Amino acid sequence: MLKIENSSKHQHGSGGFGIDILWPGMVQNSDDSGIGAIGRIDQANVKAGTVISMHPHKDDEILTYMRKGRMLHLDTVGNEEEISDTRLMLMNAGHTFQHEERILGENGETMQCLQIFIRPSESDLAPQVQFHDFGTPYSDNNWRLIAGPENAPLTFRSQTWVQDTRLAKGSELKLPAVPFRNVVRLLYVFEGTARIGETALKAGESIIIESDDVHTVTALDTTDLVLFTTDPTAKVFRGGMFSGNMRPRL
């Protein structure tokens, strides 16, 4: 297991617009800034009233995982939808896609989310946008499937799964069974503190797990966890606008 500390992230923005960018492969001795289909993870904190004007994506699978606040999404395939901590969105950008984000709420309120950039299995796929209302913002002390390649509320076009849970202080939870052998997992602490094995993780930190062993997570405080699982041997396109391999360009 390899811990990724907050110091490994890249900061972007200032004032009421802040993004901490994680390229998970950067902490490894690798020529890829991502891991398998996991290209990039942004943790965003943006004040209400902010407008991120229409901008393009290409060959990115973009999961907007909201934790606080509301956002109005508009795009070039005709959607105008509100996103919240119960209603999530997956943008499969494909060959041509643009969208705008308007952060809703009163002065002083903020939107907090993960913007997750997953790599598709191939380039130039048809663009589409998916929405799913989960009914509740949290899955208490159990893993909940958010997105996957099939039989999931939101569908990735690659061999990648995203699950989440909220653990009460002192609770323990085993990682869910892997869909096949030799997967790579990344466990991300959105909020709170947790321990897995001998490793303690605080908010914003994560850990890479490359074994099929059964691991148990212990919450040291009320803790929100996001678990990424990917098949490192599956076909992926590494040239996406945001999800692509950044190593040669840094």
Sequence and secondary structure as in RCSB ss.txt:
>XXXX:A:sequence
MLKIENSSKHQHGSGGFGIDILWPGMVQNSDDSGIGAIGRIDQANVKAGTVISMHPHKDDEILTYMRKGRMLHLD
TVGNEEEISDTRLMLMNAGHTFQHEERILGENGETMQCLQIFIRPSESDLAPQVQFHDFGTPYSDNNWRLIAGPE
NAPLTFRSQTWVQDTRLAKGSELKLPAVPFRNVVRLLYVFEGTARIGETALKAGESIIIESDDVHTVTALDTTDL
VLFTTDPTAKVFRGGMFSGNMRPRL
>XXXX:A:secstr
 EEE GGGSEEEEETTEEEEEE GGGGSSSS SSBTTEEEEEEEEEETT EEEEEEE S EEEEEEEESEEEEEE
TTS EEEE SSEEEEEE TTSEEEEEEEES TT EEEEEEEEE  SSSS   EEEEEE SSS  BTS EEEEESS
SSSEE SSSEEEEEEEE TT EEE    SSSS EEEEEEEESEEEETTEEEETT EEEE S S  EEEESSSEEE
EEEEE TTS      TTTS  GGG 
